[in-house]
Amino acid sequence: MEFLRTLETLLIGLGIRLGLPLALTALAAWLLLRLDQRWQEQARARHAKLAVGAARHSVRCWEENDCPAEKRASCPAYARQNVPCWQAFRESTGRMPEQCLGCSVFRNAPVPAAIL
């Protein structure tokens, strides 16, 4: 009988010593996963709001600059026509080319609404 009591005490101690930290870690991981999903949804919503203003823009930079078909084939803006050309360049190379700053497509683009 004393052996069972000792075994029970040992199992309860191990359960508290190991089980409780594991359960708290799993709970924290689950909460962080939900938080990350919420942040991802908010980022997608902000990106969609920015793309709406660009989608209304009918003039494309490759049309304005009369780019040949060979140049268009390697152009990141031509590959992603749902995104403003300067944003496609910025996302692919990490910076916006100098030529975009003086381009009439960039200068005449609608300013996106403030995102809060």
Number of C-alpha atoms within 10 A of each C-alpha: 6 7 8 9 10 11 12 12 12 12 12 13 12 12 13 12 11 11 13 12 12 13 11 11 12 12 12 12 12 12 12 12 12 12 12 12 12 12 12 12 12 12 12 12 13 14 13 12 15 18 16 15 16 19 12 11 14 9 12 16 19 17 10 11 11 11 13 10 10 8 11 14 12 10 17 19 23 19 13 13 13 15 21 24 24 20 20 21 20 15 13 12 11 10 12 16 12 8 9 16 12 10 14 13 22 17 11 10 15 12 10 12 10 8 9 4
